[in-house]
Amino acid sequence: MPGHRTKGFCAAAAALVLSAVLAGCGGSGESAGGGKVVLRYTWWGNPDRAARTEQAVALFEKQHPNVRVQTSFSGYDAYKQKLAIQATGGDAPDVMQLDYRQIDQYASGHVLLDLGKVKDVLRTAEIDPGLLATGRVNGTQYAIPQGRGTETVVYDVKAWKASGVPLPRKGWTWSQWADSVRELARKTGRPGSTDPGQSEDAFEVWLRGQGKALYTKSGGLGFTAGDLARWWTFTDRLRREGAVSPAEQTTQLDGSVENTPLGRGKATADFNWDAPSSGYLALVKGGVALAPMPSGEDGTPGQYFKPSMFLGIGAHTGHRKEAAALVDFLLNDQQAAKILGATRGIPVNETIREQTASQLKDFDKTVADFQSSLEGSLKDPPQAPPSGDNALQTTFQRDYDQVSYERMSPRRAAENYVTEAKAELRS
């Protein structure tokens, strides 16, 4: 989550309406009548996530009778825009859900609180150190992962089995994946997969399988134009062969599962993040299953456990201890974990993850089992990307569109991207 990242959690129209109803109008640190502390807590998601979140917040308020939590949510794109406006205006919420790509931007912009200032309230000992480190910028913890997710090859089980093509397996390589989608296309008469060329996420997995990275530790590009040209040459060849989706389908991708070739019955498989892949269940009659991402040709895994999202505290909150207590509750309270399930990914608190695993049902259990099958085989996640990556994700897709519509060669498009990326990262 192509890799649709977290915006795969697209909200229905009802979510947007409810967002307006629930949105608070007071500033951070506001106090309510009767002396209660009011905290503003905002997130993106869908109505199911909202219902569970409201239930968990009600439990927090019961445990903390001196606190009232004012909540609001919307779809990812609308949320991102609204939070940017609030942050620019010095009106960031007390507690906010954050995407991987927002950490550096908001930490550098002094929007987020240094969580070392509330370490007596906010417990992190039960979180994997490598995962916890993704919320740090220049050695300071500004955000805490709330859920753990990973990329996956999600596929139409009935169609893949009926084709006779061997099912995906752990340790398969990109070459083997390519052979599979070619054979699927030949057997089914439709592309075997969504074209991953437009996905920065899939490219990152491919890079990591070669021992490289999207970004260096100092925030520069971790790959060359030659690396990107090889990736786009690989995917473009598959597109020309009809093994992956054509340009007119790939360019319709908007982060929702409904507009993917798999979701529209135009392909047998897709690349997405594990938790939002639940959206395919209502669209794919043959059912869906999750498979590991392809590895490098020497078996090096590029896949990793990524924070599905983070929680951060506004730097200017007037009630940092109460805000920290809410974050701690959402991360570390067993009852809260039961309510929230896997709506934000599998819990990052290791003890709670083990305690709640047997209680998960349906697709939550599918995700948990998938992640369990990968335990011990993946490398640590990269640090949060530099703030310029927000813009570059769009640039990446735009430049590949030029390749898929055959307006530009993979080499030329890669050189254009690298030139623009370097300029963006310097700005």
SVG drawing of the C-alpha trace seen along z (x, -y; Angstrom):
<svg xmlns="http://www.w3.org/2000/svg" viewBox="-23 -30 47 57">
<polyline fill="none" stroke="black" stroke-width="0.4" points="0.0,0.0 0.8,1.0 1.7,0.3 -1.1,-2.1 0.5,-3.0 -1.8,-4.3 -4.1,-6.1 -5.5,-2.7 -7.7,-3.3 -9.9,-5.6 -13.0,-6.9 -16.5,-6.6 -18.5,-9.7 -20.1,-9.0 -16.7,-9.5 -16.3,-12.9 -19.7,-13.9 -19.1,-12.6 -15.7,-14.4 -17.5,-17.7 -19.9,-16.8 -17.2,-15.6 -14.6,-18.2 -13.9,-20.4 -13.6,-24.1 -11.4,-24.8 -7.6,-25.2 -5.2,-22.7 -5.1,-22.7 -8.7,-24.0 -10.5,-23.3 -14.2,-22.4 -16.8,-23.4 -16.5,-21.7 -12.8,-21.8 -12.3,-18.9 -9.3,-18.9 -10.3,-18.8 -7.9,-17.0 -8.3,-17.1 -7.5,-13.8 -7.6,-13.4 -7.0,-10.6 -7.8,-9.3 -9.8,-6.2 -13.1,-4.8 -16.4,-4.4 -15.4,-1.0 -12.2,-2.4 -14.1,-5.4 -16.7,-3.3 -13.9,-1.3 -11.9,-4.4 -14.9,-6.1 -15.5,-3.0 -11.9,-3.0 -11.9,-6.7 -15.1,-6.3 -13.2,-3.7 -10.3,-6.1 -12.6,-8.9 -14.1,-6.4 -10.7,-5.7 -9.7,-9.4 -12.9,-11.2 -11.0,-14.6 -10.5,-14.3 -12.8,-14.7 -11.5,-13.8 -12.8,-15.7 -12.4,-13.5 -12.4,-14.0 -11.5,-11.9 -11.7,-12.0 -10.2,-10.2 -6.4,-10.2 -6.1,-13.0 -8.5,-15.3 -6.9,-14.6 -3.4,-15.3 -4.6,-18.7 -6.4,-19.7 -3.5,-18.8 -1.1,-20.8 -3.4,-23.8 -3.7,-23.4 0.1,-22.9 0.9,-26.0 -1.5,-28.0 -0.1,-26.9 -3.3,-25.0 -2.2,-21.3 -4.3,-18.8 -3.1,-17.6 -2.9,-14.0 -2.7,-13.3 -2.3,-10.2 0.6,-10.6 1.9,-8.9 5.5,-7.8 6.0,-10.6 4.9,-13.3 7.3,-12.6 10.3,-14.5 8.2,-17.4 6.4,-18.0 9.3,-17.3 11.5,-19.7 8.7,-22.3 8.4,-22.2 4.9,-20.8 5.6,-17.7 6.5,-17.4 9.8,-15.7 8.3,-12.6 11.3,-12.4 9.5,-15.1 6.7,-12.6 8.6,-9.4 7.3,-9.0 3.8,-8.6 4.3,-7.1 5.7,-3.6 7.6,-2.2 9.5,0.8 7.2,3.3 7.8,2.0 10.5,3.5 13.5,1.1 13.8,1.1 10.2,0.2 10.3,-2.4 13.3,-4.1 11.2,-4.9 9.6,-7.7 12.9,-9.4 14.4,-12.4 18.0,-13.3 17.9,-11.0 14.8,-12.5 11.5,-10.5 8.7,-12.6 6.2,-9.8 5.3,-6.3 4.2,-3.6 0.6,-2.6 0.3,0.4 2.5,2.7 1.9,3.5 3.8,4.9 3.4,5.0 1.9,8.1 1.0,9.6 -2.7,10.0 -4.4,12.3 -7.7,13.8 -7.4,17.3 -10.0,18.9 -8.6,17.5 -5.0,18.2 -5.7,21.8 -7.9,22.4 -5.0,21.3 -2.8,24.1 0.1,21.6 2.0,22.6 0.8,20.4 3.1,17.6 5.6,18.9 7.9,17.4 11.4,16.7 10.3,16.3 12.3,13.8 11.2,11.0 12.1,13.1 9.9,15.9 7.1,13.4 7.5,12.1 7.3,15.6 4.1,16.2 2.3,13.1 3.3,13.9 1.8,17.4 -1.3,16.1 -1.9,13.7 -1.6,16.5 -3.9,18.8 -6.6,16.3 -6.6,13.9 -6.1,10.9 -3.0,9.3 -1.5,11.3 -1.0,8.2 -1.3,4.5 1.8,2.9 4.1,2.2 6.2,-0.3 4.2,-3.3 4.6,-2.3 7.4,-3.8 6.7,-1.2 7.3,1.7 10.4,0.1 11.7,-0.3 11.2,3.5 13.0,4.2 15.9,1.9 16.2,3.3 16.4,6.8 19.6,5.6 21.0,4.1 20.1,0.5 17.6,-2.0 15.3,-4.8 17.2,-7.3 20.5,-7.6 20.7,-8.2 21.4,-11.9 18.2,-12.2 19.7,-12.0 18.7,-9.6 20.0,-6.1 19.8,-4.9 21.0,-6.1 19.2,-6.8 20.6,-3.5 18.8,-1.6 15.5,-3.3 15.9,-2.7 16.5,1.0 13.3,1.2 11.2,-0.7 12.7,1.3 11.7,4.5 8.1,3.4 7.7,1.7 8.6,5.0 6.0,6.8 3.4,4.2 4.3,4.5 3.9,8.3 0.4,7.9 1.6,9.6 0.7,6.5 -2.0,3.9 -2.0,1.5 -1.4,-2.3 -5.1,-3.2 -5.9,-1.0 -2.7,-1.8 -3.3,-5.5 -6.7,-5.1 -5.1,-4.1 -6.1,-6.5 -5.4,-4.6 -8.7,-2.9 -9.0,0.9 -12.1,0.3 -10.0,-1.3 -7.3,1.3 -7.3,3.8 -7.8,6.6 -10.7,4.8 -12.3,4.3 -11.8,7.8 -9.1,6.8 -6.1,8.6 -5.4,11.6 -3.1,9.9 -2.1,6.6 0.5,5.1 -0.9,3.5 -0.4,3.2 -1.8,6.1 -4.5,4.5 -6.2,2.4 -6.3,5.5 -9.5,6.4 -11.3,4.1 -10.9,6.7 -13.1,9.1 -16.2,7.3 -15.0,7.1 -13.3,10.4 -15.8,13.2 -13.2,15.9 -11.7,14.6 -8.2,13.2 -5.0,14.4 -1.8,12.7 1.6,13.7 5.1,12.4 6.7,9.8 9.3,11.1 13.0,11.1 16.2,10.2 17.7,12.8 20.1,13.9 17.2,14.3 17.7,11.0 14.3,9.8 13.3,6.3 10.0,6.5 9.9,5.1 7.5,4.4 6.5,0.8 4.6,-1.3 1.1,-1.5 0.8,-4.9 2.1,-6.8 0.7,-8.8 2.3,-12.2 1.6,-15.0 1.3,-18.6 4.3,-20.6 2.1,-23.4 -0.4,-21.3 -1.4,-22.8 -1.9,-19.3 1.1,-17.2 0.7,-14.6 -3.0,-14.0 -2.1,-13.8 0.7,-11.3 -1.8,-9.3 -4.1,-9.0 -1.3,-7.8 -0.1,-5.4 -3.6,-4.0 -4.1,-3.5 -0.7,-1.7 -0.6,0.3 -4.0,0.9 -5.2,4.5 -8.9,3.6 -8.2,0.8 -6.3,3.4 -9.3,5.7 -11.6,2.9 -9.3,1.6 -8.4,5.0 -6.2,4.7 -7.9,1.6 -4.6,-0.3 -2.5,2.8 -1.3,5.4 -0.5,3.9 3.1,2.9 3.1,3.7 4.6,7.2 2.9,8.5 -0.5,7.2 0.1,8.6 0.6,12.1 -2.3,11.8 -4.8,10.7 -3.6,12.9 -6.0,15.8 -9.0,13.3 -8.6,11.9 -11.2,13.0 -11.8,12.9 -9.4,10.7 -7.7,9.4 -6.6,13.0 -5.5,13.3 -3.2,10.3 -1.9,11.5 -1.1,15.0 0.6,13.5 2.8,11.3 3.6,14.2 4.8,16.2 7.3,13.5 8.7,13.1 12.5,13.3 13.0,13.2 12.8,9.5 15.3,6.7 14.7,3.6 12.6,0.9 14.3,-2.3 14.1,-5.6 11.2,-7.9 11.8,-9.4 12.7,-13.1 9.9,-15.5 10.4,-16.0 9.3,-12.4 5.7,-13.5 6.0,-15.4 8.3,-12.8 5.7,-10.0 3.5,-11.9 6.5,-12.7 7.4,-9.0 3.9,-8.1 3.8,-10.9 7.2,-10.0 6.2,-6.4 3.0,-7.4 5.3,-8.8 6.9,-5.4 3.7,-3.4 2.1,-5.6 5.3,-5.2 6.0,-8.9 9.4,-8.5 12.0,-5.7 12.7,-4.2 16.2,-5.7 15.1,-9.2 12.2,-9.1 14.6,-7.8 17.0,-10.6 14.2,-13.2 13.0,-11.8 16.5,-11.7 17.2,-15.3 13.9,-16.5 14.3,-14.4 17.7,-15.8 16.3,-19.4 13.3,-18.6 15.5,-17.1 17.8,-20.1 14.9,-22.6"/>
</svg>
